[in-house]
Amino acid sequence: MEPTTDENQVKQMQLVLSADSITLHASLMPGVLTTQTFEGTDCYAKFINFLKHVSANGIPISAEITVR
């Protein structure tokens, strides 16, 4: 079975990680860029919870990670 394309699927995602924050840049649909920042000592837990929420339908997520 071939994978299907879902309009609501995250097309592209970029993460910028630091010790106490994660900034996510995601293209949710062509031409629309969304930015979300997770801050604090629990930023990684917040980010993982976000990923669980957006991929609840089994939508695959592909990410490029930049560590600064």
C-alpha positions in Angstrom: 0.0 0.0 0.0 1.4 3.4 -1.0 1.4 6.2 1.7 -1.2 8.9 1.2 -0.7 12.6 1.4 -2.7 14.3 4.1 -3.3 18.1 3.8 -2.8 18.5 7.6 0.5 16.6 7.7 3.6 18.5 8.8 5.6 18.9 5.6 8.9 20.2 7.0 10.2 20.8 10.5 13.3 22.5 11.8 14.4 22.6 15.5 16.9 24.9 17.2 18.0 23.4 20.5 19.7 25.1 23.5 20.1 24.0 27.1 16.7 25.5 28.2 14.7 26.0 25.1 13.6 24.4 21.8 12.4 26.5 18.9 10.4 24.6 16.3 9.8 26.0 12.8 7.2 23.9 10.9 5.6 24.2 7.5 2.1 22.9 8.0 1.0 23.5 4.5 2.7 25.1 1.4 3.5 28.7 2.2 2.6 28.6 5.9 5.4 28.6 8.5 4.6 28.2 12.2 7.0 28.8 15.0 6.7 27.4 18.5 9.2 27.8 21.4 9.3 25.5 24.4 11.1 27.1 27.3 12.2 26.1 30.8 13.9 23.2 32.4 11.1 20.9 31.1 11.3 22.2 27.5 12.3 18.8 26.2 9.3 17.1 27.9 7.0 19.9 26.5 8.4 19.3 23.0 7.9 15.5 23.3 4.3 16.0 24.5 3.8 18.3 21.5 5.1 15.6 19.1 2.8 13.0 20.6 -0.1 15.3 20.1 0.6 16.2 16.5 1.5 12.7 15.5 -1.5 11.1 17.3 -2.9 10.1 13.9 0.3 8.2 13.0 1.4 11.0 10.7 5.2 10.6 10.1 7.4 13.5 11.1 10.7 14.3 9.4 13.0 16.7 11.2 16.2 18.6 10.6 17.9 19.5 13.9 20.4 22.3 14.4 22.3 22.4 17.7 23.9 25.8 18.6 
